[in-house]
Amino acid sequence: MTIVVTTPTGHVGSRVVRLLLQAGVRPRVLVRDPARLDPATRDLVDVRTGDMTDTAFVREATAGARTVFWVDPTPHTGTDPNAASERTATGLVDAARAGDVARVVLLSSVGAELRGGAGHIDALGRIEESLDATGADTLHLRCGYFFSNLLLSLDDLARGVLTTQFRPERPMAWVDPRDIGDVVAARLLAEDWKGRVVQGVHGPEDLSFVQVAEILTGVLGRPVRVEAVGDDDVRAALGSAGLPPGAVEAIAGMAASTRDLTPEQPRDVLTTTPTTLAAWAYARLRPMLDEAKGGEAAA
């Protein structure tokens, strides 16, 4: 069984690699810089070094694989992130169409089902369609909002502010990336799913940003309040930061178009994962904020 894992140093990919190793599988990992791999696992995996935007590299690196776990590595900040994401997936799509890859597990997102108008999420929808057309067995994991997105707001949270473009009072799916990794590993190891499968990964419960702020207040031991920002304000701020128009819409469009979305996959035993936001925040967010606070005091 040959399993390929892309972005093996990311929040999800690193978890997938560890679980596959523990299951007795030596995964083939695609990396730009092998030095970023966990030293404890580096000698236990089959490393293929190259750029995922290089179609020839992806074709060669995935050839003969039973299953590929594909995570789009495209940053939101490019000139045309959606087009870049689709180009990057071309090597995988070609390999699946040629029969060089039997199965693909795609890290997709809630909102990909809209098939348009959802910023950079639209690229995942188009990658879903491209993979579906290859004839390979495909599994699209439509994930909720990552807990780890909060790590991008450390400065604001240190000031007790949780800024959001979403509706503060409306619950939405929040999920721990490690739990996504658990689902991915289980699906990669399972041999009995066929055809086109779509599965939601929604975390333990839907939470509004108001509820998230209340949870973080308890975890951090200091008040955290929600500050809502409008779509135009977000676009203006991104533009002022020097981002090109394509990047501005790729970022702002994700929340603008999904804030009222009910995911296509309902919350049930298949879509619900166990780790709570409070548990994740105690383990990951609080130590990082404490470290940042300690660094400021030392300075």
TILUMVEX-233643 format. One line per 3 residues: number of its first residue (from 0); their letters; for each residue x, y, z of C-alpha. Coordinates in steps of 0.02 Angstrom, whole numbers. Example, Ala and Ser with C-alpha at 12.3 -4.5 7.8 and 13.67 -1.06 7.14 Angstrom:
2
0> as> 615 -225 390; 684 -53 357
This chain:
299
0> mti> 0 0 0; 81 164 -57; 7 320 21
3> vvt> 65 494 -29; 47 638 94; 64 818 36
6> tpt> 104 963 155; 170 837 285; 231 975 400
9> ghv> 64 1065 413; -66 1058 551; -159 915 467
12> gsr> -21 830 368; 98 807 514; -39 718 611
15> vvr> -78 607 462; 104 557 443; 121 509 626
18> lll> -37 404 624; 14 313 465; 183 272 542
21> qag> 97 206 697; -12 97 586; 143 20 507
24> vrp> 137 116 343; 288 205 271; 209 355 182
27> rvl> 283 445 35; 290 630 78; 306 777 -43
30> vrd> 407 921 28; 499 1073 -36; 620 1072 111
33> par> 654 905 198; 736 997 343; 562 1051 398
36> ldp> 510 872 431; 506 814 612; 680 738 641
39> atr> 600 593 733; 503 540 578; 618 595 436
42> dlv> 704 426 419; 539 333 430; 458 409 275
45> dvr> 495 406 89; 543 586 51; 515 662 -121
48> tgd> 587 836 -132; 512 961 -253; 388 1099 -286
51> mtd> 204 1052 -289; 174 1185 -420; 287 1083 -536
54> taf> 168 969 -631; 306 851 -685; 366 831 -506
57> vre> 191 792 -444; 163 665 -583; 327 576 -543
60> ata> 307 585 -355; 130 514 -355; 153 382 -489
63> gar> 101 209 -432; 21 270 -272; -132 182 -207
66> tvf> -196 340 -122; -145 523 -119; -192 645 18
69> wvd> -197 813 -68; -189 979 23; -188 1134 -85
72> ptp> -30 1230 -34; -76 1391 -124; -66 1549 -16
75> htg> -214 1667 -19; -101 1815 -57; -53 1786 -240
78> tdp> -113 1883 -391; -244 1750 -435; -250 1618 -297
81> naa> -394 1521 -375; -306 1497 -540; -145 1452 -450
84> ser> -234 1319 -346; -308 1239 -501; -141 1239 -592
87> tat> -55 1161 -442; -182 1019 -440; -156 984 -626
90> glv> -18 856 -597; -126 757 -476; -278 766 -589
93> daa> -175 706 -737; -104 562 -635; -278 509 -579
96> rag> -347 521 -756; -203 414 -822; -232 282 -689
99> dva> -65 316 -603; -160 355 -443; -306 248 -388
102> rvv> -383 354 -251; -376 534 -191; -424 608 -23
105> lls> -444 796 -43; -439 919 100; -586 1027 46
108> svg> -694 1150 142; -869 1192 193; -926 1308 53
111> ael> -847 1210 -89; -1023 1150 -130; -1070 1327 -182
114> rgg> -965 1307 -340; -940 1494 -352; -937 1658 -257
117> agh> -841 1595 -104; -670 1671 -131; -524 1551 -127
120> ida> -641 1409 -75; -704 1410 -255; -539 1333 -309
123> lgr> -572 1183 -198; -742 1162 -279; -662 1160 -451
126> iee> -528 1037 -394; -668 925 -329; -750 930 -501
129> sld> -586 897 -592; -548 746 -483; -726 680 -500
132> atg> -705 681 -689; -549 571 -685; -637 409 -642
135> adt> -527 383 -488; -606 351 -319; -616 521 -234
138> lhl> -657 575 -57; -687 759 -24; -672 808 159
141> rcg> -768 970 181; -698 1040 342; -760 1176 457
144> yff> -665 1328 519; -497 1277 591; -462 1312 775
147> snl> -286 1353 718; -349 1506 622; -351 1590 793
150> lls> -161 1580 793; -163 1711 655; -242 1834 778
153> ldd> -120 1823 924; -91 2011 932; -278 2049 937
156> lar> -312 1912 1064; -172 1978 1173; -272 2141 1177
159> gvl> -430 2044 1219; -509 2065 1046; -577 1929 931
162> ttq> -604 2008 761; -717 1925 634; -797 1953 465
165> frp> -926 1819 506; -1090 1857 595; -1044 1858 781
168> erp> -1205 1775 840; -1221 1639 706; -1154 1465 750
171> maw> -1038 1380 626; -930 1224 621; -761 1239 710
174> vdp> -636 1096 706; -465 1046 773; -344 1010 629
177> rdi> -278 859 725; -452 784 721; -456 812 534
180> gdv> -292 717 527; -372 573 620; -514 564 493
183> vaa> -392 575 348; -282 435 415; -432 323 445
186> rll> -494 352 268; -321 326 192; -306 158 279
189> aed> -484 101 240; -497 -3 82; -684 -20 57
192> wkg> -742 152 -1; -768 176 -186; -827 306 -311
195> rvv> -860 486 -259; -881 516 -72; -908 682 18
198> qgv> -888 690 206; -902 840 321; -780 866 465
201> hgp> -869 985 582; -786 974 752; -881 935 913
204> edl> -1012 1074 903; -1062 1228 806; -1002 1389 890
207> sfv> -1035 1572 859; -893 1696 879; -982 1761 1033
210> qva> -972 1586 1108; -791 1570 1053; -750 1732 1143
213> eil> -834 1666 1301; -733 1504 1291; -571 1599 1264
216> tgv> -612 1714 1410; -619 1561 1523; -463 1481 1452
219> lgr> -355 1638 1452; -418 1704 1618; -451 1878 1546
222> pvr> -595 1954 1449; -606 1927 1261; -735 2025 1163
225> vea> -794 2006 983; -766 2146 860; -860 2126 695
228> vgd> -788 2203 537; -881 2231 374; -837 2158 206
231> ddv> -790 2328 133; -679 2365 283; -590 2198 261
234> raa> -564 2230 76; -499 2404 110; -378 2343 242
237> lgs> -312 2204 131; -290 2324 -13; -201 2449 99
240> agl> -82 2310 151; -29 2295 -31; -123 2137 -81
243> ppg> -176 2127 -263; -364 2129 -305; -368 1941 -337
246> ave> -299 1905 -164; -417 2030 -83; -569 1943 -155
249> aia> -498 1770 -122; -484 1811 63; -635 1924 91
252> gma> -749 1817 -16; -730 1663 93; -822 1736 242
255> ast> -935 1850 141; -1012 1704 47; -1015 1569 180
258> rdl> -1071 1664 335; -1252 1610 310; -1215 1439 235
261> tpe> -1286 1280 307; -1160 1143 261; -1218 1016 136
264> qpr> -1168 876 254; -1273 877 414; -1197 860 586
267> dvl> -1202 677 632; -1089 537 693; -986 544 531
270> ttt> -955 731 533; -931 761 720; -755 753 793
273> ptt> -709 753 979; -586 891 1026; -668 1044 1103
276> laa> -609 1221 1073; -573 1241 1258; -459 1089 1260
279> way> -368 1148 1104; -350 1325 1170; -277 1265 1335
282> arl> -151 1156 1243; -104 1270 1097; -168 1448 1107
285> rpm> -138 1491 1289; 46 1437 1291; 81 1541 1135
288> lde> -1 1695 1209; 90 1669 1374; 255 1653 1280
291> akg> 221 1812 1183; 175 1903 1342; 333 1841 1427
294> gea> 437 1902 1280; 360 2075 1292; 396 2082 1480
297> aa> 577 2032 1452; 597 2166 1319
